[in-house]
Amino acid sequence: MKNSRKILAFLLTAAALLGLFLAAVNTGSLKVTPSELFSGLFVAYNPTVATIYNLRFPRIFIALLGGAAMAVSGVLLQAVMKNPLADPGIIGISSGASLAAVLVTAFLPQLFFFTPLFAFAGGLLAFVLVYSLSWRGGLSPVRLILVGVAVNAVFTGLMSAFNSATGSNYSGAASIVNANITMKTWDDFSTLLWYTLAGLVLSALAARQCNLLALEDATARSLGVNVTQSRLMVSMIGVLLASISTAIIGPISFLGLIVPHIARLLVGSDHRVLLPYAVILGAFTLLLADTLGRTIAAPYEINASVIMNVVGGPFFILLLRRSGKTYGT
């Protein structure tokens, strides 16, 4: 694929992301022009800009970070499993992370900053369960998805049961269960920021390993690659990114499925290019879903997770039909 096409894809997506950011800032009863926004942020105090800064900016930036993390997680997990259907939400990682985050948020709120680490433990447990229960001398894409759906259903049911049994009295836990980012604050953003940056840096360092994992195992071993160790390392990074995003935002399905496929069509399969592009496209996708959710039924809101489910469901069915022909069952 020509470099000019890749550069064009990066530039157009970045421009679209900037335009969407300005639209998201002005979605609601308060509106400002770009010049007023810049002046209110960096020159002189503006009460309208201050209100937007405190209420809208945290959820916008959380959507950007969460979308980037989920998209990169999807790229990494698909590389590890050589499965085009792998997605943190579909195979249960997000629900396992959500359950852990809900319990910590409800019962140990003093450990709020460490919630992503507990969520990582929950996501890792779900990943190990799905991987081990799906293994029969190899991984079948369809069998992996079926087991993942079952594990996802169990963890989701436990979360819903907890939410119902407590009467949704734990507002922070309820927002995770419902994947609601309406009332997120700068504290939530700060928590998500550092964990996400660490995960994205690690994913960039793992780009070469992802390219090698795309080869047949025998070929990779002949090049001196410890395939098992590489799979374990890349898997841990993928689970970490999905879990830390889920800990703050809640479970978002299909984003880690849709974005990697679109990204490959636009920039190819070289992970050194694919991973940074997935960061931009993933951020754009989740922010778009959140902005649409705020617009479609205004003044009411539809959660971004609902928008992603509506869009991602048909996309998943299409890929599932393809996988049956291409990868076997």
Order of alpha helices (4+ residues) and beta strands (2+ residues): alpha-alpha-alpha-alpha-alpha-alpha-alpha-alpha-alpha-alpha-alpha-alpha-alpha-alpha-alpha
